Amino acid sequence: MSSSEGIPSLTPNQINALVVLMVEARELTNSELRDLAGFALTGSDNAALVKHGLVETDRSHRPFSHQLSEEGWAVVRRLHTVPPPKRGGSASRSLFTLLASLHRSLDRQGISHADFFTGTAVAPTSAESPTSAAPPVSGDAVDTPAADPEALIRAAYRELAAAPGDWVGLADLRDRLAGQERASVDAALRSLVRREGVRIIPVANTKSLTPRDRAAAVRIGDEDNHALSIGPA
């Protein structure tokens, strides 16, 4: 496969290794790779993926173990945008067709590949969640675990925003939702961004972000987002 779209030239076996590591979304030993995919990541294939910064290999124990790096996640998300390797034949073409379909589906739902494969993603609902049942937000945090996460986010936003449509940092929002599970809040934010009048954006000047801001970011699509705006109903 020739280099394109920032993707290095990869062999069919290297591509298969990246895809298996993405699907499992965890560190895999060579023994596990053999069981799952019928091959181990060794020799020149391993060396090339490490050289390109796509895979992190732990050689401190045997069998060696591997996991995708941040760059590896970025590349495997874009694999379908380049021609499949000629040596891969029909199997590679079928795999690339699957990857393209997966990308379109996750993009429509606003779900990242990592969240999907780690099981933290929740598909957005088709109808707006009612906000009338949301409990009043008071004090430093919302701590009603049984409440609807979308309703709690809206309630917390109303307390933080000076006016509808103002931008509120997700770090401040998460402080108000300290009693809620991170995965539930993230899923609700990804669902809310599809609602009318709701925007969630990254901060353009990343140098201005504090560690607190970065930790509070929600991953939507292929980027981290840091601020929320909800317009008037």
N, C-alpha and C positions, 0 to 999 in steps of 0.2 A: 504494500500500500504506500503510495507516494505521500510525502508530507504536504498537508493542506489544512487550512483553517486552524493553524497552530497545532496540528496533530502530527507527531513524528511518524516516520515510516515504521510500520509494525508488521510482524509476521502473523499468520493465522493463529499460531499457538500463543503468541503474546496477547493477541486480541481476546482469545478464549480465556486466558488467565485473568485479564482485566474484567471481563464480563462476569466470571464466576465470583471474583472478589467483590464486585458490585452487588450481585444478587445475594450473597451471603452477608454482606455489610459487616464483616468482622475479620479478625485476624485468623488466617488459616495456615495450618502446618502443611508440609508437603504430603504427609500421610492423608490428611483430610482432602487435599486437592486430588490425590489419586482416587480416593473413594468417590468423590463427587463428580469429577470430570475425566478421570482416567489418565491423568498425567500429573507430574510434579513440576514445579517452577524451579528449574535448575539451569546451570551452564550459561550459555550465551543469551537465552531468553530472559533469564533472571537478571543478568548483568545489564542487558539493554534497558529493561524497564526501570531498574534502579538508576542507571545513568541518565535517563530522561526525566527522572524525578517522579515517576508515576506510581512506583511501588516502594514501600519501606520493608526491608527484609531484616529480620532479627536472626543473627547468626550466633547468638550467645548460647544456644541449645540445639540439640538435634531431636527430631527433624527441624530444619529451619522453618520459620513461619513468615507469612507475608500479609500485608494489608495495603489498601489503596491510600496514597497520600492525597492531600487536597487537590494537587494538580492531576492526580490520577482520576479522582472523581470528576473533575472538570473535563478531562479528555474523554472518559468513557461516556459522558452525557452527550458528547458531540460526535461520537464515532460514526453515527448514521449519516453525517453530512459529507463524508468523503467516500470515494468508491471502495468497495471491498477488495481485499487483496486477490490478485488473479490466481494465486496458488491455492486459494481457499475453495474454489469451485462453488457448487450449488449450496453446500452447507453454510459457507460464509455469506452468500447472498441471502439465504433465508434468515440468518442471524441478523443481518443488517436491516432487513425488512421488519423484523420483530422490534429491533431497537428504535427504528423510526416511528413505528406505531406506538410504542411505549412512550416515547418522548412527546408525541402529539397529545396523548391522553393525559399525561401528568401535567403538561403545560396548560391544558384546558382547565384542569382542576386546581392549578396553582400549588401543586405538591412537588417537592424536590425528590430526586431519585433516592437520596439518602434516607429521607423520612419514609418514603414508600417501602423501601426494602428493610428498614429497621422496625417497621410496624407501628411507627408513631403517627402516621398520616391518617386523617379522617376525611373522607370525601365530603364536599360541601353539600348542604341540603338544597332543595329546589325552591323552598319558600322562605320568606323572611321569618325569623324567630320573633315571637311577640315580646315586646319589652315591658308591657304593662305589669307583668308578674314579677319584674325585677325588684328585689328588696332594696330599700334605701341604703346608700353607701355612706358610712360615717366612720370616723376614726382613721387610723393609719392603714387598715387593710380590710379587704372583704374576706370573710372567713366562713362562708356558707357553702360547704362542699356540695350540697345537693342542688344548688341553684344552677340555672343554665349559664354556661360560660359566656356566650355571646351577650346575654342580658347583663351579666356582671361587667363585662368590658364596656358596654355602652354606659352603664351607671357610673363606673369609675371615670370614664372619659368626661362625662358631664360635670363631675366634681373638679376635674383637673383643668378643663378648658375654660378660658375666660368667656368664650362665645362659640357657638356652633361653627365648625369649620376650622377653628384654630388647630395648630399642630401641637401634639402632646408626645413627648418622648416615651418610647416603650419602657425605658428604665423606670420612669415615674409610674407608668401604668402598672408594671409588674409589682412595684412596691404596694400598690393598692390591692393587688390580687394575690398577696403573699400566701393566702390559705388555699390557693388553687394549684392543681398539678400543672407543671410546665407543659406537658404534652397536650393537655386539654385546652390550655390557653392558646398555644401555638395553632392547634387545629381550628379553634374558634376564630383566630385572627385571619387565617387563610380562607375561612368561609366568609367572614365579614367583608373582605376586600372585594368580593364579588357583588356586594350589595350596592344599591344606588346611593351615592353621596359619601361612600367610604373610600378613603385612600390610605395606603400604607407605602411609604417610600424609604429608600436609603438616604443617608446624609451624603451630599455631594462632596463635601470637604472631609474626607475620612481622617485627616490629621486632627480635626477638632474632636473626634470621638474619644471618650474616656474608656478605660477598661469596663466600667459599669455599663456604658452604652453598648459596647461590643457584646458583652455577656447577655444583654437583654434583647439583642436582635432576633428577629424571626426570619427564617429562611423561606423565601417564596420564589419559586422558579429556580434561577441560578444565582441569586444574590441575597445578601443580608439586608434587612430593612429595619429602620430605627425609629420612625415617627408615624403617628396615626392622626388622621383627620376625619371627623364625622360631621357632615353637613346637617343643616336643619331638616327635620322630618317632613 
